[in-house]
Amino acid sequence: MKQKTYIISFDHWIIVCYIVLMVIGIFMQLNVNSVKDSMMPFYKQLIWLLISAVAVWSAFRFIDLQKWRKFTTLLLFITILLLVLVLIFGSEVNGAKRSFILHLPMMNVNFQPSLLARIVLILYFAHILAKKQDVIEESRPLNFVKNFTPLIIIPILIFTLILFERHFSVLIILGLTLMSMLFLARIKFSTILSIMLVLMLFGAAVIKFGPQYRGARMQIFEKYSLFHKLAHKEGTYTGDAEYQIRESLIALSSGGIFGTTPHRGTGKHYFIPEDKTDYIFAILGEEFGFLGSVFVLGLYAFLFSRCLINAYHQKSNFLRFAGYGLGMNIFFNALLNIGVSMSAVPSTGVTLPFISYGGTSLLINSITIGLLLSISAERRKV
């Protein structure tokens, strides 16, 4: 008689955090779009919310990562192919080709392969790190190049393709995540330090010799940085290029401890152009104040802690590293978006997971939650 596998328990706190963040997200989209000319973005996000809810359940119920591990290389090949195809056939927006636009009867679907690449590359890293556990102790720089060659060649290829798409924010999040995975896998610190140095030089070169807007963003950040006043620097806070970050800081500072409430919020009234995407945290901070902002940040931090705890208790090295990576993928994404709104980091154009407007981002992050639930699940064969 054939045995069937049943899920008998899982981490309920992950799904609680996910639901609360989704509720906050759909409320913020309703809140922001209610004062605009059209409510269509809200209706689209509501549809994506329902699709994402199904995706979470499906990923949790049907994907056992330990069994799906054998498809990691195939998924990686498909992802690389999509990254190449989007550069050839993708839709160009503001000089960047990073997405396919599918024209459906009810709405247009914007699919970005680079978001999928974040998940797939994390799973591939987990696969190789688990496979090479016997040579972890011999992972000093030269030995790392010899024994972990796929972890050098594959990221370089994917990072190059994403760089040509002008999606630098994805590289930042993915770089932080993969470096952290190497640290948690106990790769020698000298190797990690060497990789960090190479990445820092690479990042500086991209900013220096890349498109002009990246250098302009760094100049704006230097002027409006959260740490600007600590250096006692003075500046003139005017200019159209600085408008968005200036209004974001005004909105956040206007919130005080308890916020202005949605009825009195002003930032969403066309003062902040990207109020429903990149700078939605500024609207949240203005209307719900410091306490509301800390509550949202606390949700991400608690979700991250549950991911780390579940990963730590896994017997499989692959599941352990995958849990670490997928959890960091969401947490670093949230920190980067919040940091941009506060001008703690330069502007990168990254959305806030589960809260910002964007169907592909919501779907991919929801699938990530489904995979994290799957990792936390205890299964029994009957």
Secondary structure, DSSP 8 states (H G I E B T S, - for coil): ----EEEEE--HHHHHHHHHHHHHHHHHHHHHHTTSS--HHHHHHHHHHHHHHHHHHHHHHH--HHHHGGGHHHHHHHHHHHHHHHHHHSEEETTEEEEEEEE-SS-EEEE-HHHHHHHHHHHHHHHHHHHTGGGGGG-SHHHHHHH-THHHHHHHHHHHHHHHTT-HHHHHHHHHHHHHHHHHTT--HHHHHHHHHHHHHHHHHHHHHS-HHHHHHHHHHHHH-TTTGGGT-------GGGHHHHHHHHHHHHHTTT---TTT--TTTTTSTTTTTTTHHHHHHHHHHHHHHHHHHHHHHHHHHHHHHHHHT-SSHHHHHHHHHHHHHHHHHHHHHHHHHTTSS-------TTTSS-HHHHHHHHHHHHHHHHHH-EEEE-
